[in-house]
Amino acid sequence: MSLPQFTDIISLSNTEISEAIIETENELFNLRFKKATRQNFKSHEIKSTKRRLAQLKTLLTLRLENVDQKEEINN
Protein backbone atom coordinates (compact mmCIF):
# COMPACT_ATOMS: atom_id res chain seq x y z
CA MET A 1 0.00 0.00 0.00
CA SER A 2 1.48 3.31 -1.04
CA LEU A 3 1.08 6.58 0.77
CA PRO A 4 -1.77 8.80 -0.40
CA GLN A 5 -0.85 11.28 -3.10
CA PHE A 6 -1.76 14.94 -2.99
CA THR A 7 -2.84 14.81 -6.63
CA ASP A 8 -5.61 12.37 -5.70
CA ILE A 9 -7.48 14.94 -3.61
CA ILE A 10 -7.02 18.14 -5.63
CA SER A 11 -10.10 17.41 -7.72
CA LEU A 12 -12.40 17.23 -4.67
CA SER A 13 -14.75 20.09 -3.81
CA ASN A 14 -14.56 21.87 -0.46
CA THR A 15 -17.58 20.00 0.92
CA GLU A 16 -16.11 16.67 -0.19
CA ILE A 17 -12.84 17.61 1.49
CA SER A 18 -14.66 18.48 4.72
CA GLU A 19 -16.49 15.15 4.65
CA ALA A 20 -13.22 13.32 3.95
CA ILE A 21 -11.58 15.09 6.90
CA ILE A 22 -14.31 13.91 9.26
CA GLU A 23 -14.13 10.38 7.87
CA THR A 24 -10.34 10.30 8.13
CA GLU A 25 -10.40 11.60 11.71
CA ASN A 26 -12.83 8.83 12.64
CA GLU A 27 -10.64 6.26 10.93
CA LEU A 28 -7.58 7.54 12.81
CA PHE A 29 -9.51 7.38 16.09
CA ASN A 30 -10.48 3.78 15.40
CA LEU A 31 -6.89 2.84 14.56
CA ARG A 32 -5.63 4.44 17.78
CA PHE A 33 -8.36 2.67 19.72
CA LYS A 34 -7.34 -0.67 18.19
CA LYS A 35 -3.73 0.03 19.14
CA ALA A 36 -4.67 0.92 22.73
CA THR A 37 -6.79 -2.21 23.14
CA ARG A 38 -4.13 -4.38 21.46
CA GLN A 39 -6.39 -5.53 18.66
CA ASN A 40 -5.04 -6.58 15.30
CA PHE A 41 -4.35 -3.71 12.94
CA LYS A 42 -1.73 -2.73 10.41
CA SER A 43 0.55 -0.18 12.02
CA HIS A 44 1.43 1.51 8.73
CA GLU A 45 -2.21 2.54 8.36
CA ILE A 46 -1.74 5.08 11.16
CA LYS A 47 1.02 6.82 9.22
CA SER A 48 -0.89 6.90 5.95
CA THR A 49 -4.08 8.07 7.68
CA LYS A 50 -2.25 10.89 9.44
CA ARG A 51 -0.64 11.92 6.17
CA ARG A 52 -3.97 11.90 4.33
CA LEU A 53 -5.54 13.99 7.10
CA ALA A 54 -2.72 16.52 6.87
CA GLN A 55 -3.07 16.70 3.09
CA LEU A 56 -6.82 17.25 3.28
CA LYS A 57 -6.48 19.97 5.92
CA THR A 58 -3.68 21.68 3.98
CA LEU A 59 -5.68 21.73 0.76
CA LEU A 60 -8.79 23.07 2.50
CA THR A 61 -6.76 25.78 4.25
CA LEU A 62 -5.12 26.85 0.99
CA ARG A 63 -8.47 27.06 -0.78
CA LEU A 64 -10.04 29.08 2.04
CA GLU A 65 -7.08 31.46 2.07
CA ASN A 66 -7.47 31.98 -1.67
CA VAL A 67 -11.15 32.78 -1.21
CA ASP A 68 -10.33 35.28 1.54
CA GLN A 69 -7.69 36.97 -0.62
CA LYS A 70 -10.11 37.28 -3.52
CA GLU A 71 -12.72 38.84 -1.25
CA GLU A 72 -10.18 41.39 0.04
CA ILE A 73 -9.21 42.31 -3.50
CA ASN A 74 -12.84 42.83 -4.50
CA ASN A 75 -13.57 45.08 -1.51
N, C-alpha and C positions, 0 to 999 in steps of 0.2 A: 504494500500500500504506500503510495507516494504522498508527500505532503500536499495540502491543497494549494492551488495556484491562484494568484491574485486575478489573473485574466479570466478565471471561471466566474467570478462574481461581479465583474464590471458591468455586465449587461443587465443586472438586476435593477429593479426600480427601488426607490427609497422605502416604500412600504414592504416590499419583499425582503429587503435588507433588514428592516426592523423585525420582521417575523423570523428571519433566519437567526438573528442575534438572540432572540428569546429561546428559540429551539436549541441553539448551540449552548447557551447557558444552562439549560435544563439537562442537556446531554453531559456537559462537564460536571454538573452536580451529581448526576447518576454515576458517572465514572469515579468521582471522588468518594461517593458513598460506598461503591463496590470495593474500593481500595481499603477504606476504613473498616469495613466488615469482613475483609479478607475473602471476598468472593472472587470467582474467576473473571478476569478481564485482561485485555491486552494493554500493557502499560504504554505502548507507543500511541495509543488512541488519545491519551491525555495530552500529549505534546501536539498532535495534529489538531485536536479540538481547540486547544488554547490558541494555536496559530490561526486557525480559521476565525475564531472569535475576534482576535486582534485585527485581522484583515477586514472583517465586516465593519467593525467599529471605526477603523481608519477611513475606509471608503465613505461611510456615512458622514463622518466628521468633515472630510474634504468637500463632499457635496454640499453640506449645510453651510460651510464657510463660503463656498462659491455663491450660494444663493444670497447670503448676507452681504457679500461684496457687491453683487449686482444691484441689490436694493439700495445700498449706500450711494452707488453711482447714479442711480435714477432719481434720488432725492436731492 
